[in-house]
Amino acid sequence: MSIANKEFEKQEFRLFSDISRLIDESRRQIAASINSELTILYWKIGNRINSEILENTRAEYGKQIVVTVSRQLQNEFGSAFSEKNLYRMMQFATTVPEDRILNSAWRQLSWSQILAILPIEDELKREFYAHLCVNEKWSVRTTRERIKSMLYERTAISKQPEVVVKKELEKLGKKEVVSPELVFRDPYFLD
């Protein structure tokens, strides 16, 4: 093989590699954008049902509306709008305030990750998992494992006052340097 052919193959390989990276990066950005839009959509749907249809008071009548709307939405848009999922959207809108959806890590989570974090009752714990999920690029499976293993309780930050925890989570959201307590585990809390 001549030197010219080898040089041609190197250029061809570099071009292919560069274009492949561009395609992969665009795919990641598209997926992130779609996740963000779906998160906002699901929150808005849950909020709309909670505030305008159910008016937060109509129990039996409201349940029937959810069932009917769910059937119609499923016929038009697919199984993502099942009755069970609509109730999850309603829980999402009730649990996570709008300003958090628009300005935080929640927009970067997949719906499956949100569903894993949503049942956590303590607001600080929910925010902790949401931020770490994004920053550490956890999969849904990893997110569930970390919650099940009580990662928050095992970090030193969980022993700090609420104000300190909130400041550290803000830093984490802004990708600033965080204190070691946020990531170091408490040696007295066993796995």
C-alpha positions, -999 to 999 in steps of 0.1 A, spaced: 0 0 0 14 34 -10 19 63 14 -8 83 -5 -33 55 1 -25 53 38 -29 91 41 -62 89 23 -74 62 46 -64 83 77 -83 113 64 -113 91 56 -112 76 91 -109 111 108 -137 124 87 -159 95 96 -150 98 133 -157 135 134 -191 131 116 -200 102 139 -193 124 170 -214 152 155 -243 128 149 -241 113 184 -240 147 201 -270 159 181 -289 127 191 -281 134 228 -293 170 225 -325 160 207 -332 133 234 -326 159 261 -349 184 244 -376 158 240 -373 148 277 -375 184 287 -406 191 267 -423 159 278 -416 168 315 -432 202 310 -461 187 291 -469 160 317 -467 186 345 -491 209 326 -515 180 320 -514 171 357 -518 207 367 -547 212 343 -566 182 356 -559 191 392 -569 227 390 -594 231 363 -613 198 359 -612 184 394 -610 218 411 -592 198 438 -626 189 454 -647 167 431 -638 131 442 -662 107 424 -672 130 395 -635 139 390 -624 102 389 -649 96 361 -636 126 342 -601 112 344 -613 79 331 -631 94 302 -604 118 292 -578 91 295 -598 69 270 -601 97 246 -564 107 249 -553 70 245 -574 67 213 -558 99 199 -522 98 213 -515 64 226 -509 45 258 -488 72 275 -521 88 285 -535 58 304 -556 65 335 -527 54 357 -503 77 340 -527 107 342 -529 102 380 -491 102 380 -491 134 361 -515 148 386 -492 137 415 -463 152 397 -480 186 394 -490 185 430 -456 174 443 -432 195 423 -439 233 420 -439 249 386 -409 270 393 -389 238 399 -400 223 367 -390 254 346 -357 261 363 -341 229 376 -329 194 371 -364 181 368 -366 191 331 -335 169 324 -350 138 339 -368 111 319 -404 104 328 -393 70 343 -367 87 365 -394 112 377 -417 83 385 -389 67 406 -383 99 425 -418 112 428 -430 89 457 -403 103 480 -422 124 505 -393 146 518 -388 176 494 -351 178 501 -345 141 494 -365 144 461 -344 174 451 -312 156 461 -320 126 439 -332 147 410 -299 167 410 -276 137 414 -295 118 388 -288 146 363 -252 154 374 -241 117 376 -261 107 345 -278 79 363 -300 54 344 -335 47 357 -322 14 372 -294 32 390 -318 59 403 -340 32 418 -311 14 433 -297 46 449 -331 54 464 -336 19 477 -301 19 492 -310 52 510 -281 71 495 -294 104 508 -295 92 544 -260 78 540 -245 111 529 -231 134 555 -252 163 541 -284 146 553 -273 155 589 -270 192 581 -297 218 586 -323 223 559 -308 257 548 -274 241 543 -288 213 522 -308 237 500 -276 258 494 -257 227 484 -284 215 461 -285 249 444 -247 247 439 -251 212 425 -278 225 401 -255 253 389 -226 228 386 -205 247 411 -181 231 436 -201 214 463 -191 205 498 -177 171 505 -207 163 527 -229 161 497 -211 131 483 -192 115 512 -210 89 531 -215 88 568 -192 60 581 -217 50 607 -245 42 583 -241 7 569 -250 -3 534 
